[in-house]
Every structure is written in C-alpha cells, then in structure tokens.
Amino acid sequence: MTRPTTITRRTALAATSAVLAVLAAPAALAQGAWPTKPVRIVVPFAAGGTTDILARALAPELQRAFGQPFIVDNKPGAGGNNGAAEVSKAPGDGYTLLMGTVGTHAINPALYPRMPYDHIKDFAPVTLVAGVPNVLVMNPATAQKLGVNSVADFVKALKGAPGRLNMASSGNGTSIHLAGELFKTMTGTFMVHIPYRGSGPALIDLMGGNMDVMFDNLPSAMPHIKSGKLKALGVTSAVRSQALPDLPTVAEAGGAALKGYEASSWFGLLAPAGTPADVVARLQQETAKAMATPALKERLQAQGAIPSGMTPAEFVKFIDAETKKWAGVVKASGAKVD
C-alpha cells in the first residue's frame, strides 16, 4: 500500500519561497537586470542639429554607466512629432527613449490642431538635459549684399523688402520656427518660412546661399559662426551667452520694437508612459552625473548649451510651465500648422 506523502513545514516554506521568487521576478528584472540589451534614443530630427548633438554626447556616458549600447536613432518629420509619436507608442520597458524638445513637449500641442500623441499622458519625463539660446544667423553674402551688420540693420532690410528673404527652420513648430515668428510679429516684418527636417539640412542650405536667415540653436550654429560660414547678429535669450559674450541679445540690439524678446530652447530625456519608476530614476541619476562631468560640461558650455539634470518631478513641473508659456507665444504670433 502506498504511503501518503507528508508535506513537512520545511517543504512548504521552500515551495512558498519558490513561488514568491517567480512572482517577484519582473520587479527584480526592472530593478537589477535592466538594461540587458541595447537602448534606443530616438532623436525626432535629422542628424547635425542640437537635439542630435546632445543625444550623441549623452549616449556614450549612459553606455559606460549601464554597460549596454545606447543607440541614437534619427526619426525626423512634422516638427518632431513623428519621432515623438513613435516613442509614445513603444513599450514602457526602458529600451526606447526620446530626446524631446521644447517643440515636441511645449510648442507643438498649441501649434498643431491634431497631435499624434498626448505630450503629458503618453510619456514619463526623465530629466532636462540642457537648455540653449537660439541665435539669429544669416548667410554672410546675403548680409553683405544688404548691408546688414546688426539686428537693427536686419529689421531695416526686412521692412525695405517684405517677403524678399527666406527664413529656414528645423521644422514647423520648433523653437527655431517660433523664434522667427515672434520676431516677425514684434517688428511687423515678413519673411517666407521654409521648414526642413532638422537643423542639419537647413544649415547646409543656409551656408550654401539657398536660404537667407535662420534662428538656429546655438550649439549647432556655433562651429559655422566661428568658421565665418554664418554671420551671427544676436542671441535670442534674455541675457548674453557665455559662449559668445561679445554677441548682443536680439532684445538689446533690436531697438524698442524688440524689447523683451526671448525665445530659447531646451532638450530633455523622456520614456514612454508606464516605464518602471526605478528605471526612470536610474536614467535621471546617471544623466545628471554625466552632465556634471567637467569634460562634458565644459564641452557643452563652449557650444552654448547649459547642462541640467533635474529630477523627474522637477521636469514634470518644468514641462507644464513651458506648455503654458509657449501656448501664449503661439497665440500671439498667429503661427499655425495644418
């Protein structure tokens, strides 16, 4: 006769422990194992612009910190909406991130009548990576032909030939676009806006003489200003940039019409909604460490960027404030994108 199996207390405890270990595996994976494969950072603009520059500066730092490749993937189009929408629909597992901008997460919601994502509900903000001023730059040959050597000269030239100059931008709805629209509104002037799929291709055409003017992010314009391929007239921030201390602000050099003019940009890391809080926290901590590293900090500051690293909670409040601010700018400028 078969004897019944006796379940001892030790056996029961062992079985219970095994079950708990299985149930706890997902949490352990999120807390300890991530990342176990490459992580993708989507840049919603073409290569060569400031969004791309910052993502490629940060990626190697995160790779060293986490021991897995962080791969930059450019997905341009629709003023950054295409790449942002792709990330908004990605699994919240920590393996797809977005280098978002003031455009994708503050301007576009007010500018586009239909958005392919909810910039608040569809994302888990990680950290503000950096803020940068824009800079008003011209093709040197165009500036020389028109006798433009200052912001005041530029306004005069615009009023003398309305619609004659073409204004390039990195895309509809970007801070580069809105900086120009705000300038036009405040000065009562007109330029033909030509949107590109990122700063890189726009700068190429500007330097090649196919475009006349651009309000580009300072980091991407800086090398071309220093080489003489672009003529800088003023920065769009409230105060002068440490990277170009002799260059006036647009507000101080543009006369009474441009008093109070300001249109700066920012760039931040975001994950899809639902990404584990501990993964978000670890990404923020390592990004903040990287931004505080003397070598990287000095390199970015020399290009005109101001490194950050704020906490996720601080970044949430920052995005909310920026959304309200830029909604007012969009309304005042009258800018629209169909």
C-alpha positions, 0 to 999 in steps of 0.5 A: 500500500502506498504511503501518503506523502507528508508535506513537512513545514520545511517543504512548504516554506521552500515551495512558498519561497519558490513561488514568491521568487517567480512572482517577484521576478519582473520587479527584480528584472526592472530593478537589477537586470535592466538594461540587458540589451541595447537602448534606443534614443530616438532623436525626432530630427535629422542628424547635425542639429542640437537635439542630435548633438546632445543625444550623441554626447549623452549616449556614450556616458549612459553606455559606460554607466549601464554597460549596454549600447545606447543607440541614437536613432534619427526619426525626423518629420512634422516638427518632431512629432513623428519621432515623438509619436513613435516613442509614445507608442513603444513599450514602457520597458526602458529600451526606447527613449526620446530626446524631446524638445521644447517643440515636441513637449511645449510648442507643438500641442498649441501649434498643431490642431491634431497631435499624434500623441498626448505630450503629458499622458503618453510619456514619463519625463526623465530629466532636462538635459540642457537648455540653449539660446537660439541665435539669429544667423544669416548667410554672410553674402546675403548680409553683405549684399544688404548691408546688414551688420546688426539686428537693427540693420536686419529689421531695416532690410526686412521692412525695405523688402517684405517677403524678399528673404527666406527664413529656414527652420528645423521644422514647423513648430520648433523653437527655431520656427517660433523664434522667427515668428515672434520676431516677425510679429514684434517688428511687423516684418515678413519673411517666407518660412521654409521648414526642413527636417532638422537643423542639419539640412537647413544649415547646409542650405543656409551656408550654401546661399539657398536660404537667407536667415535662420534662428538656429540653436546655438550649439549647432550654429556655433562651429559655422559662426566661428568658421565665418560660414554664418554671420551671427547678429544676436542671441535670442535669450534674455541675457548674453551667452557665455559662449559668445559674450561679445554677441548682443541679445536680439532684445538689446540690439533690436531697438524698442520694437524688440524689447523683451524678446526671448525665445530659447530652447531646451532638450530633455530625456523622456520614456514612454508612459508606464516605464518602471519608476526605478528605471526612470530614476536610474536614467535621471541619476546617471544623466545628471552625473554625466552632465556634471562631468567637467569634460562634458560640461565644459564641452557643452558650455563652449557650444552654448548649451547649459547642462541640467539634470533635474529630477523627474518631478522637477521636469514634470513641473518644468514641462507644464510651465513651458506648455503654458508659456509657449501656448501664449507665444503661439497665440500671439504670433498667429503661427499655425500648422495644418 
